[in-house]
């Protein structure tokens, strides 16, 4: 009978240690945070270094189509003030023969530029019946008449309600609400942010225009055997000059 030696060595298999996934997870989280921070920084810098936010004078014109009223805002960053001028669209400057009784908001803005001078940037929009109703319904304690000054106050009161929070430059939530009030516009998020920023943070002055007559003057225009009836409110030259000088101070 043969006896075989019993092996004395330790032949047990060593278990492989599992590598921790924690460093990979931390790396992914850090990369994600870096992307988010970079995006926030880029978005903030893109807005506040844009022309819309840095130019000295930027204009905003709102044409209330059904009411035939114009509300013109000139935001002056250097002077830290916004001027609000409202007047009927049938207004007419007789010296330079400048009419604002036009259908296209871009053409209306062109006439307003001739009246008050050219700003660094200009934006314009039409407010239809739906937008007008939203504005007057949102503006508490403001007269709901269709007079120029009341419409201007209602518009400003509505814009003042739209808060621009710390992160609104990322999502432009309230700027979108402003854009929902208008049609036929050339507004963008940055320009509307400028408007809300100026209204919220700086002074504002409502500047009335003076006219030569209280009631519109009716005019008959003859052209190729056709007769067209027009109504015009003639601007007072000295009053217009005073408004321009006031805005230039």
VOBA-1610 file (N, C-alpha, C; in pm, whole numbers, padded with zeros to 5 digits, always signed):
BEGIN
Unk+00085-00119+00000Unk+00000+00000+00000Unk+00087+00123+00000Unk+00067+00207-00096Unk+00149+00330-00107Unk+00082+00446-00037Unk+00160+00519+00035Unk+00109+00637+00106Unk+00161+00762+00037Unk+00071+00849-00006Unk+00108+00973-00074Unk+00115+01087+00026Unk+00212+01173+00009Unk+00224+01287+00104Unk+00109+01387+00089Unk+00065+01431+00202Unk-00043+01530+00201Unk+00015+01668+00175Unk-00031+01739+00072Unk+00025+01874+00042Unk-00002+01971+00156Unk+00099+02042+00190Unk+00088+02137+00302Unk+00075+02282+00256Unk+00095+02315+00130Unk+00086+02453+00081Unk-00057+02506+00081Unk-00070+02639+00085Unk-00202+02704+00083Unk-00240+02735-00061Unk-00333+02658-00115Unk-00372+02672-00254Unk-00506+02745-00271Unk-00554+02811-00167Unk-00682+02885-00178Unk-00667+03004-00271Unk-00765+03028-00356Unk-00761+03139-00453Unk-00789+03273-00385Unk-00709+03370-00418Unk-00729+03505-00364Unk-00839+03577-00443Unk-00934+03634-00369Unk-01041+03709-00433Unk-00992+03846-00479Unk-01027+03883-00603Unk-00990+04015-00655Unk-01075+04124-00590Unk-01009+04229-00549Unk-01080+04341-00488Unk-01155+04421-00595Unk-01281+04457-00568Unk-01360+04538-00661Unk-01314+04684-00656Unk-01292+04739-00774Unk-01252+04880-00780Unk-01372+04970-00747Unk-01349+05074-00669Unk-01455+05167-00630Unk-01495+05255-00748Unk-01626+05274-00764Unk-01679+05361-00870Unk-01691+05506-00824Unk-01657+05531-00699Unk-01673+05666-00644Unk-01591+05771-00719Unk-01464+05747-00750Unk-01388+05850-00825Unk-01451+05884-00960Unk-01506+05783-01029Unk-01570+05807-01159Unk-01696+05893-01141Unk-01773+05860-01037Unk-01896+05937-01011Unk-01862+06082-00977Unk-01760+06100-00894Unk-01717+06236-00857Unk-01671+06313-00980Unk-01597+06246-01068Unk-01549+06311-01190Unk-01666+06356-01279Unk-01765+06267-01294Unk-01881+06300-01377Unk-01957+06419-01318Unk-01976+06418-01184Unk-02047+06527-01117Unk-01972+06658-01134Unk-01840+06654-01118Unk-01760+06776-01132Unk-01766+06830-01275Unk-01762+06740-01373Unk-01772+06783-01512Unk-01908+06845-01539Unk-02012+06784-01485Unk-02147+06836-01501Unk-02159+06976-01440Unk-02105+06993-01319Unk-02108+07124-01254Unk-02029+07227-01332Unk-01916+07184-01389Unk-01833+07276-01468Unk-01909+07325-01592Unk-01983+07233-01656Unk-02062+07270-01774Unk-02172+07369-01735Unk-02242+07339-01624Unk-02350+07427-01579Unk-02298+07565-01544Unk-02188+07572-01469Unk-02130+07700-01430Unk-02084+07778-01552Unk-02023+07709-01648Unk-01976+07775-01770Unk-02093+07831-01849Unk-02202+07754-01855Unk-02321+07800-01929Unk-02382+07922-01862Unk-02392+07919-01727Unk-02447+08032-01654Unk-02361+08156-01676Unk-02230+08138-01665Unk-02138+08251-01683Unk-02148+08307-01824Unk-02151+08218-01923Unk-02160+08262-02062Unk-02291+08335-02088Unk-02403+08282-02037Unk-02534+08344-02058Unk-02540+08481-01992Unk-02489+08491-01870Unk-02489+08619-01798Unk-02403+08721-01872Unk-02285+08679-01914Unk-02196+08771-01983Unk-02251+08810-02120Unk-02314+08714-02188Unk-02371+08741-02320Unk-02480+08847-02312Unk-02561+08842-02206Unk-02669+08940-02191Unk-02615+09076-02151Unk-02539+09081-02043Unk-02502+09210-01986Unk-02389+09281-02061Unk-02326+09212-02155Unk-02228+09278-02242Unk-02285+09304-02381Unk-02413+09272-02402Unk-02476+09291-02533Unk-02504+09439-02557Unk-02526+09472-02683Unk-02557+09610-02720Unk-02689+09655-02656Unk-02783+09562-02649Unk-02913+09597-02590Unk-02898+09650-02448Unk-02800+09595-02374Unk-02784+09633-02233Unk-02681+09743-02212Unk-02591+09765-02306Unk-02482+09861-02284Unk-02496+09992-02361Unk-02581+09995-02464Unk-02595+10120-02539Unk-02659+10228-02452Unk-02622+10352-02478Unk-02671+10463-02396Unk-02820+10484-02408Unk-02870+10493-02531Unk-03013+10517-02555Unk-03072+10406-02641Unk-03178+10346-02591Unk-03250+10242-02666Unk-03399+10276-02661Unk-03463+10278-02777Unk-03605+10317-02788Unk-03695+10194-02798Unk-03817+10213-02746Unk-03922+10110-02758Unk-04052+10180-02796Unk-04111+10137-02905Unk-04236+10196-02952Unk-04346+10091-02953Unk-04459+10124-02890Unk-04576+10037-02888Unk-04689+10109-02962Unk-04737+10047-03068Unk-04849+10102-03145Unk-04975+10024-03111Unk-05068+10090-03042Unk-05196+10028-03007Unk-05289+10044-03128Unk-05299+09937-03204Unk-05361+09944-03336Unk-05508+09983-03331Unk-05585+09920-03246Unk-05728+09947-03242Unk-05757+10085-03183Unk-05681+10124-03082Unk-05702+10254-03017Unk-05633+10368-03093Unk-05547+10332-03189Unk-05471+10430-03268Unk-05393+10526-03177Unk-05322+10465-03084Unk-05239+10540-02991Unk-05096+10487-02996Unk-05002+10576-02969Unk-04861+10540-02970Unk-04802+10568-02833Unk-04729+10470-02780Unk-04653+10490-02656Unk-04506+10469-02690Unk-04428+10572-02668Unk-04286+10572-02704Unk-04203+10585-02577Unk-04112+10489-02556Unk-04023+10491-02440Unk-03879+10503-02488Unk-03810+10601-02436Unk-03666+10613-02461Unk-03594+10584-02330Unk-03518+10474-02327Unk-03444+10436-02208Unk-03303+10493-02218Unk-03265+10573-02120Unk-03136+10641-02118Unk-03051+10581-02006Unk-02959+10493-02042Unk-02876+10424-01943Unk-02782+10520-01873Unk-02722+10611-01948Unk-02627+10705-01889Unk-02695+10798-01789Unk-02816+10845-01824Unk-02890+10933-01735Unk-02971+10860-01632Unk-02974+10723-01642Unk-03050+10639-01548Unk-03196+10683-01539Unk-03259+10700-01656Unk-03398+10743-01662Unk-03462+10694-01791Unk-03592+10674-01786Unk-03670+10641-01905Unk-03776+10747-01926Unk-03792+10790-02050Unk-03892+10891-02084Unk-04008+10820-02154Unk-04129+10853-02114Unk-04249+10793-02173Unk-04330+10904-02239Unk-04347+10893-02369Unk-04422+10993-02446Unk-04534+10921-02519Unk-04657+10965-02497Unk-04771+10901-02561Unk-04851+11006-02639Unk-04904+10964-02753Unk-04980+11056-02837Unk-05061+10977-02940Unk-05169+11034-02991Unk-05249+10965-03093Unk-05168+10946-03222Unk-05200+10841-03293Unk-05127+10813-03416Unk-05161+10912-03528Unk-05268+10990-03509Unk-05303+11090-03611Unk-05225+11221-03591Unk-05126+11217-03502Unk-05046+11337-03477Unk-04964+11373-03602Unk-04941+11503-03616Unk-04874+11553-03738Unk-04788+11673-03701Unk-04663+11669-03746Unk-04572+11782-03724Unk-04571+11865-03852Unk-04627+11987-03850Unk-04649+12062-03974Unk-04524+12126-04035Unk-04423+12156-03955Unk-04304+12223-04008Unk-04225+12132-04101Unk-04201+12008-04054Unk-04126+11912-04134Unk-04217+11812-04205Unk-04348+11831-04191Unk-04448+11744-04254Unk-04425+11597-04217Unk-04416+11571-04086Unk-04394+11435-04036Unk-04525+11381-03982Unk-04569+11269-04039Unk-04693+11206-03998Unk-04664+11072-03930Unk-04740+11043-03824Unk-04728+10913-03758Unk-04850+10825-03787Unk-04937+10871-03874Unk-05059+10797-03908Unk-05026+10693-04014Unk-04958+10587-03972Unk-04911+10484-04063Unk-04950+10347-04007Unk-04949+10246-04090Unk-04991+10112-04048Unk-04873+10027-04001Unk-04761+10041-04069Unk-04644+09958-04036Unk-04571+10015-03916Unk-04547+09936-03810Unk-04480+09989-03692Unk-04338+10038-03719Unk-04272+09976-03817Unk-04137+10022-03851Unk-04142+10161-03913Unk-04243+10189-03995Unk-04258+10321-04053Unk-04295+10425-03947Unk-04378+10383-03852Unk-04414+10474-03742Unk-04290+10509-03663Unk-04208+10409-03635Unk-04085+10434-03559Unk-03992+10527-03637Unk-03989+10512-03770Unk-03907+10601-03852Unk-03951+10746-03837Unk-04083+10770-03832Unk-04134+10906-03813Unk-04101+10958-03673Unk-04112+10871-03574Unk-04083+10911-03436Unk-03935+10947-03421Unk-03850+10874-03491Unk-03707+10908-03491Unk-03684+11049-03545Unk-03758+11085-03648Unk-03744+11219-03704Unk-03791+11325-03604Unk-03889+11289-03522Unk-03942+11384-03424Unk-03850+11402-03305Unk-03796+11291-03253Unk-03722+11297-03126Unk-03574+11263-03138Unk-03527+11241-03260Unk-03386+11208-03278Unk-03362+11059-03274Unk-03249+11019-03328Unk-03215+10877-03341Unk-03144+10827-03217Unk-03189+10713-03166Unk-03124+10648-03053Unk-03020+10549-03104Unk-02948+10485-03012Unk-02847+10387-03051Unk-02911+10259-03106Unk-03026+10222-03052Unk-03101+10107-03101Unk-03250+10138-03088Unk-03331+10073-03171Unk-03474+10098-03165Unk-03554+09971-03187Unk-03661+09955-03109Unk-03748+09838-03120Unk-03893+09885-03126Unk-03977+09808-03192Unk-04116+09850-03211Unk-04207+09728-03215Unk-04334+09751-03183Unk-04429+09641-03182Unk-04571+09695-03193Unk-04661+09609-03237Unk-04803+09640-03244Unk-04873+09570-03127Unk-04962+09642-03061Unk-05047+09583-02957Unk-05188+09573-03013Unk-05236+09451-03030Unk-05371+09434-03086Unk-05475+09437-02973Unk-05598+09404-03008Unk-05708+09410-02911Unk-05683+09319-02792Unk-05634+09198-02818Unk-05608+09103-02711Unk-05500+09153-02616Unk-05392+09206-02673Unk-05284+09259-02590Unk-05329+09379-02508Unk-05410+09466-02570Unk-05460+09583-02498Unk-05544+09542-02379Unk-05632+09441-02398Unk-05718+09396-02288Unk-05635+09337-02175Unk-05531+09264-02207Unk-05443+09210-02102Unk-05378+09323-02023Unk-05335+09426-02094Unk-05264+09537-02029Unk-05356+09613-01935Unk-05474+09651-01983Unk-05563+09731-01899Unk-05622+09649-01785Unk-05637+09517-01804Unk-05689+09432-01697Unk-05583+09407-01590Unk-05457+09406-01629Unk-05349+09384-01532Unk-05317+09509-01453Unk-05343+09625-01511Unk-05303+09752-01448Unk-05410+09796-01348Unk-05386+09771-01222Unk-05481+09809-01119Unk-05471+09959-01090Unk-05583+10016-01050Unk-05590+10158-01011Unk-05549+10253-01125Unk-05556+10206-01248Unk-05526+10290-01364Unk-05654+10303-01446Unk-05682+10425-01489Unk-05801+10447-01570Unk-05796+10362-01696Unk-05908+10302-01731Unk-05915+10216-01848Unk-05969+10290-01970Unk-05949+10420-01975Unk-05991+10497-02091Unk-05892+10475-02205Unk-05930+10521-02322Unk-05842+10505-02439Unk-05759+10630-02464Unk-05749+10719-02365Unk-05666+10837-02380Unk-05518+10798-02377Unk-05437+10875-02448Unk-05295+10842-02464Unk-05225+10822-02331Unk-05241+10917-02239Unk-05170+10911-02112Unk-05214+10792-02028Unk-05343+10759-02030Unk-05393+10645-01953Unk-05341+10513-02009Unk-05333+10502-02140Unk-05279+10381-02202Unk-05131+10366-02167Unk-05058+10476-02170Unk-04916+10471-02135Unk-04896+10427-01990Unk-04976+10480-01898Unk-04964+10444-01757Unk-05002+10297-01736Unk-05104+10250-01808Unk-05144+10110-01797Unk-05033+10018-01848Unk-04970+10056-01958Unk-04861+09976-02014Unk-04745+09969-01914Unk-04704+10082-01861Unk-04592+10085-01767Unk-04626+10007-01641Unk-04748+10022-01591Unk-04790+09949-01471Unk-04783+09799-01493Unk-04822+09755-01612Unk-04816+09612-01645Unk-04672+09565-01652Unk-04585+09642-01715Unk-04444+09604-01725Unk-04377+09601-01588Unk-04420+09688-01499Unk-04363+09691-01364Unk-04396+09566-01285Unk-04503+09497-01322Unk-04542+09375-01252Unk-04453+09257-01287Unk-04383+09265-01399Unk-04300+09153-01442Unk-04163+09162-01377Unk-04144+09083-01270Unk-04017+09082-01199Unk-03911+09012-01284Unk-03789+09063-01278Unk-03677+08995-01342Unk-03587+08941-01231Unk-03602+08812-01203Unk-03526+08749-01096Unk-03380+08729-01133Unk-03306+08672-01036Unk-03162+08656-01054Unk-03127+08568-01174Unk-03209+08465-01197Unk-03179+08372-01305Unk-03267+08393-01429Unk-03333+08508-01437Unk-03418+08532-01553Unk-03337+08547-01681Unk-03208+08580-01665Unk-03124+08591-01785Unk-03100+08454-01848Unk-03131+08346-01775Unk-03117+08211-01831Unk-03244+08167-01903Unk-03359+08194-01842Unk-03484+08139-01892Unk-03574+08244-01958Unk-03552+08372-01929Unk-03630+08481-01988Unk-03780+08455-01975Unk-03821+08413-01857Unk-03962+08377-01836Unk-04054+08499-01846Unk-04018+08607-01778Unk-04105+08725-01781Unk-04088+08807-01908Unk-03973+08799-01970Unk-03959+08867-02099Unk-04052+08801-02202Unk-04072+08672-02188Unk-04165+08602-02277Unk-04307+08649-02257Unk-04343+08685-02133Unk-04477+08735-02105Unk-04498+08869-02175Unk-04395+08953-02177Unk-04406+09082-02246Unk-04426+09059-02395Unk-04350+08967-02452Unk-04361+08942-02594Unk-04498+08885-02633Unk-04565+08822-02536Unk-04698+08768-02565Unk-04804+08878-02576Unk-04769+09000-02534Unk-04863+09112-02541Unk-04863+09178-02678Unk-04761+09152-02760Unk-04743+09228-02883Unk-04739+09137-03004Unk-04757+09200-03121Unk-04745+09131-03249Unk-04665+09221-03343Unk-04626+09167-03457Unk-04553+09244-03559Unk-04437+09322-03497Unk-04357+09254-03419Unk-04252+09322-03345Unk-04114+09276-03391Unk-04013+09354-03350Unk-03875+09312-03369Unk-03805+09295-03234Unk-03886+09273-03129Unk-03832+09250-02996Unk-03755+09118-02992Unk-03654+09112-02905Unk-03591+08986-02869Unk-03579+08983-02717Unk-03532+08871-02664Unk-03525+08857-02518Unk-03435+08963-02454Unk-03325+08994-02519Unk-03231+09090-02461Unk-03290+09231-02458Unk-03360+09268-02564Unk-03418+09403-02568Unk-03528+09418-02464Unk-03611+09315-02447Unk-03717+09322-02347Unk-03658+09322-02206Unk-03552+09247-02186Unk-03484+09249-02055Unk-03433+09389-02026Unk-03379+09456-02127Unk-03333+09595-02110Unk-03449+09683-02065Unk-03562+09669-02131Unk-03678+09752-02098Unk-03722+09729-01953Unk-03737+09603-01912Unk-03779+09572-01776Unk-03674+09617-01675Unk-03548+09599-01709Unk-03439+09639-01621Unk-03441+09790-01596Unk-03462+09868-01701Unk-03465+10013-01687Unk-03587+10057-01606Unk-03702+09997-01633Unk-03824+10035-01561Unk-03812+10001-01412Unk-03751+09886-01382Unk-03741+09840-01244Unk-03638+09917-01163Unk-03530+09957-01225Unk-03415+10005-01148Unk-03389+10155-01156Unk-03452+10223-01251Unk-03419+10365-01268Unk-03546+10450-01272Unk-03524+10579-01276Unk-03635+10674-01273Unk-03713+10671-01405Unk-03834+10726-01398Unk-03918+10733-01516Unk-03993+10865-01518Unk-04005+10920-01637Unk-04072+11049-01652Unk-04173+11043-01765Unk-04300+11067-01733Unk-04403+11078-01836Unk-04400+11220-01891Unk-04379+11231-02021Unk-04360+11361-02084Unk-04471+11386-02185Unk-04565+11475-02155Unk-04677+11498-02247Unk-04637+11584-02367Unk-04707+11562-02478Unk-04690+11645-02596Unk-04800+11752-02599Unk-04768+11866-02655Unk-04867+11973-02670Unk-04912+11983-02816Unk-05040+12017-02833Unk-05097+12028-02967Unk-05159+12165-02987Unk-05170+12205-03112Unk-05226+12335-03144Unk-05378+12338-03127Unk-05441+12222-03138Unk-05587+12214-03123Unk-05623+12101-03028Unk-05737+12113-02964Unk-05784+12008-02874Unk-05844+11893-02954Unk-05923+11926-03052Unk-05987+11827-03138Unk-05910+11813-03269Unk-05915+11696-03331Unk-05848+11677-03460Unk-05905+11769-03569Unk-05818+11808-03659Unk-05859+11888-03773Unk-05893+11794-03889Unk-06011+11809-03945Unk-06053+11724-04056Unk-06006+11785-04188Unk-05946+11702-04271Unk-05888+11747-04397Unk-05942+11660-04510Unk-05978+11723-04620Unk-06020+11651-04739Unk-05905+11649-04838Unk-05864+11530-04878Unk-05752+11515-04969Unk-05805+11467-05104Unk-05772+11543-05209Unk-05818+11510-05343Unk-05704+11447-05422Unk-05733+11332-05480Unk-05630+11262-05556Unk-05697+11179-05666Unk-05670+11217-05792Unk-05726+11144-05907Unk-05877+11125-05895Unk-05944+11236-05873Unk-06090+11239-05863Unk-06145+11164-05741Unk-06055+11123-05653Unk-06098+11058-05529Unk-06080+11153-05412Unk-06174+11150-05323Unk-06169+11236-05206Unk-06149+11151-05081Unk-06045+11182-05007Unk-06015+11108-04884Unk-06023+11203-04765Unk-06092+11159-04662Unk-06105+11239-04541Unk-05999+11198-04440Unk-05924+11295-04391Unk-05818+11270-04294Unk-05843+11349-04167Unk-05792+11298-04056Unk-05795+11371-03930Unk-05652+11385-03881Unk-05619+11507-03839Unk-05483+11532-03792Unk-05484+11617-03666Unk-05396+11579-03573Unk-05369+11663-03457Unk-05234+11728-03479Unk-05233+11859-03492Unk-05110+11930-03523Unk-05028+11955-03396Unk-04904+11907-03399Unk-04816+11925-03283Unk-04773+12070-03271Unk-04759+12113-03148Unk-04707+12247-03121Unk-04555+12244-03133Unk-04499+12329-03217Unk-04355+12328-03244Unk-04274+12355-03118Unk-04314+12453-03041Unk-04239+12486-02919Unk-04249+12375-02815Unk-04369+12315-02806Unk-04386+12205-02712Unk-04298+12086-02747Unk-04290+12055-02875Unk-04205+11945-02921Unk-04059+11976-02894Unk-04020+12100-02916Unk-03882+12141-02889Unk-03848+12127-02742Unk-03942+12163-02656Unk-03919+12153-02511Unk-03900+12007-02468Unk-03980+11918-02526Unk-03966+11775-02493Unk-03831+11723-02536Unk-03786+11758-02655Unk-03655+11714-02704Unk-03543+11767-02618Unk-03552+11894-02579Unk-03448+11952-02494Unk-03447+11887-02357Unk-03564+11853-02306Unk-03574+11789-02175Unk-03506+11651-02178Unk-03524+11578-02285Unk-03465+11444-02295Unk-03315+11450-02319Unk-03267+11561-02370Unk-03123+11573-02399Unk-03042+11622-02279Unk-03108+11661-02172Unk-03037+11713-02054Unk-02961+11601-01985
//
